[in-house]
Amino acid sequence: MTLQRPTVEEGLLAEEALLDMVCQGELSLGWLAWSPRDRGLVMPRRHERLADFPEARARLVERGWPVRFRATGGTPVPQSPQVINVALAQRCRVGGSAAHLEWGYHRLGDPWCDWLGHLGVADADLGPVAGSYCDGRFNVRITGRKLVGTAQRWRRVRGCRDMALLVHGAMQVEGDPAELVAVVNDFQAGIGDPMRFRAERHIALREAIPGFQPETLDTLLARYRG
């Protein structure tokens, strides 16, 4: 599959469309890989209710980081051409092992770790990374540092009891993680949130695999077909 280059907004809408195809019964398994051609700080809509949000948002726009909203929770996450996203949508039978949050995260994360191992990374695993933005129990880590942040959504398939899963991973490939962490921390300061994140708790793929080529994503996506 070709790596798509939409805007951040278009990429988020494409993921929603993929999930909707599963919900409508048009697809039982599908995936999408995209890297935005613009930038944006993506966050849950609950941030809109904060008193200092309008001013913090305006400062982000001045710096070239417009705010975009997502349906999942967590803290703000930067999207830019330095980031590659992979989304997997799958129809799951209720009552089976697929109908569990942990299963969904392993469905995305285990093949990702295997793929990194295939590329020569010996210490990729899943787990939390204290001090990283939008931390969770199922980040893809390299030497304990966050490479991929993960999130998921579940919706009912139309006309039956089956569920549709959309699980998403965002991986910084290029650049210095400190640049993206600074954007998140500046927003945190703008809304009066004392939580700050640490650049050294993140890693970009180029640091682990200097010769990485986006075409090798095909071998990752192939692992989701089975």
C-alpha positions in Angstrom: 0.0 0.0 0.0 1.3 3.5 -0.9 2.0 5.8 2.0 -0.7 8.6 1.6 0.1 12.3 2.1 -3.1 14.0 3.1 -3.5 17.1 5.4 -3.9 16.3 9.1 -7.6 16.9 8.8 -7.9 14.7 5.7 -6.0 11.9 7.5 -8.2 12.0 10.5 -11.3 11.9 8.2 -9.8 9.0 6.2 -9.5 7.0 9.4 -13.1 7.7 10.3 -14.2 6.6 6.8 -12.3 3.3 7.2 -14.0 2.7 10.5 -17.4 3.6 9.0 -16.9 1.0 6.2 -16.5 -1.7 8.8 -19.5 -0.4 10.7 -21.6 -0.5 7.5 -20.6 -4.1 6.7 -18.7 -3.0 3.6 -15.3 -4.2 5.0 -14.1 -6.8 7.5 -10.5 -5.7 7.6 -8.7 -2.7 6.3 -5.7 -0.5 7.0 -4.3 2.9 6.1 -0.8 4.4 6.3 -0.4 8.2 6.1 2.0 11.0 6.8 0.5 14.5 6.8 1.8 17.2 4.5 1.0 19.9 7.0 1.1 20.3 10.8 -1.4 20.3 13.6 -1.8 19.6 17.3 -4.5 16.9 17.6 -6.4 16.6 20.9 -9.8 15.6 22.4 -12.6 18.1 22.2 -12.8 18.4 25.9 -9.9 20.9 25.7 -12.3 23.3 24.1 -14.1 23.8 27.4 -11.1 25.1 29.2 -11.1 28.8 30.0 -7.6 29.5 28.5 -8.1 27.4 25.4 -8.9 30.2 22.9 -5.8 32.1 23.8 -3.6 29.0 23.8 -5.1 28.0 20.4 -4.4 31.4 18.9 -0.7 31.2 20.0 -0.4 27.8 18.3 -1.9 29.1 15.1 0.6 32.0 15.1 3.4 29.3 15.3 1.9 27.3 12.4 0.4 24.6 14.6 -3.4 24.7 14.1 -5.6 22.6 16.5 -7.4 19.6 15.2 -9.7 17.3 17.2 -10.0 13.6 17.5 -12.6 11.2 19.0 -10.2 9.4 21.4 -9.0 10.7 24.8 -5.5 11.4 26.1 -3.3 14.5 25.9 -2.5 16.5 22.7 -0.4 14.8 20.1 1.6 16.7 17.3 1.1 15.6 13.7 3.6 16.7 11.0 5.5 15.4 8.0 7.9 13.8 10.5 5.2 11.4 11.6 3.8 8.3 10.0 0.4 7.0 11.1 -0.9 3.5 10.6 -4.6 2.7 11.3 -6.1 -0.8 11.3 -9.9 -1.4 11.2 -11.4 -4.8 11.8 -14.8 -6.4 12.4 -14.8 -8.4 15.7 -17.4 -10.8 17.0 -18.7 -9.9 20.4 -17.8 -12.5 23.0 -14.6 -13.5 21.3 -11.2 -12.6 22.4 -11.2 -9.7 19.9 -13.7 -7.8 22.0 -11.2 -6.5 24.5 -9.0 -3.4 24.7 -5.8 -5.3 25.2 -6.5 -7.5 22.2 -6.9 -4.4 20.1 -3.6 -2.9 21.2 -1.8 -6.2 20.7 -3.4 -6.6 17.2 -1.6 -3.4 16.2 1.5 -3.4 18.4 2.8 -6.9 18.3 3.3 -6.9 14.5 4.8 -3.5 14.8 7.4 -4.8 17.3 8.0 -7.8 15.0 8.5 -5.5 12.1 11.1 -3.4 14.0 12.9 -6.6 14.9 13.0 -7.6 11.2 14.6 -4.2 10.5 17.3 -4.9 13.1 15.9 -3.4 16.3 16.5 -6.0 19.0 14.7 -4.3 22.0 11.3 -3.2 20.7 8.3 -3.9 23.0 5.0 -2.6 24.3 4.6 -0.7 27.5 4.1 2.7 29.2 6.7 5.4 29.1 6.6 7.8 32.0 7.2 11.4 30.9 5.9 10.9 27.4 3.0 12.8 26.0 -0.3 10.8 25.6 1.2 7.9 27.5 -0.5 4.6 27.6 0.1 1.0 28.5 0.7 -0.1 24.9 3.2 2.3 23.4 5.7 0.7 21.0 9.0 1.3 22.7 12.7 1.1 21.8 15.1 0.8 24.7 12.2 2.0 27.0 11.6 5.2 24.9 8.4 5.9 23.2 8.4 5.4 19.4 4.7 4.9 18.7 1.7 6.2 20.5 -1.5 4.1 20.2 -5.2 4.7 20.6 -8.4 2.8 19.7 -12.1 3.2 19.2 -15.0 0.6 19.1 -18.4 1.0 17.4 -21.3 -1.3 16.6 -21.5 -2.9 13.2 -24.8 -2.0 11.6 -27.6 -4.5 12.0 -25.8 -7.0 14.2 -24.0 -7.5 17.5 -20.5 -7.5 16.0 -18.2 -4.6 16.8 -15.9 -2.5 14.7 -12.4 -1.7 16.0 -10.2 1.1 14.8 -6.7 1.0 16.3 -4.2 3.7 15.5 -0.4 4.2 15.9 1.5 7.4 15.4 5.3 7.1 14.9 7.8 9.9 14.7 10.3 9.0 11.9 12.3 12.1 11.3 13.6 15.0 13.3 14.3 15.6 17.0 11.5 14.6 19.4 12.4 17.7 21.4 10.8 19.9 18.7 7.4 18.1 19.0 7.5 17.8 22.7 8.1 21.5 23.0 4.8 22.2 21.0 2.8 20.0 23.4 4.5 21.6 26.5 3.8 25.1 25.2 0.1 24.2 24.8 0.1 22.7 28.3 1.5 26.0 29.7 -1.1 28.0 27.7 -4.1 26.2 29.2 -2.6 26.3 32.7 -1.9 22.6 33.0 1.2 21.9 35.1 1.9 18.5 33.4 5.0 18.7 31.2 6.6 16.0 29.0 10.2 15.0 28.6 11.9 14.9 25.2 14.4 12.2 26.2 11.5 9.8 26.9 10.8 9.8 23.1 12.7 8.4 20.1 12.5 9.0 16.4 12.8 6.0 14.1 15.8 7.5 12.3 17.8 7.3 15.5 17.3 3.6 15.7 17.4 2.9 12.0 19.4 5.6 10.2 18.7 4.0 6.8 15.0 3.6 7.1 13.0 3.9 3.9 9.2 4.5 3.9 8.8 1.7 1.4 9.5 -0.8 4.1 6.1 0.0 5.6 4.7 -2.5 3.1 6.2 -5.3 5.2 4.5 -3.9 8.3 1.1 -3.6 6.6 1.5 -7.2 5.2 1.6 -8.4 8.8 -1.9 -7.2 9.4 -3.5 -9.2 6.6 -3.5 -12.5 8.5 
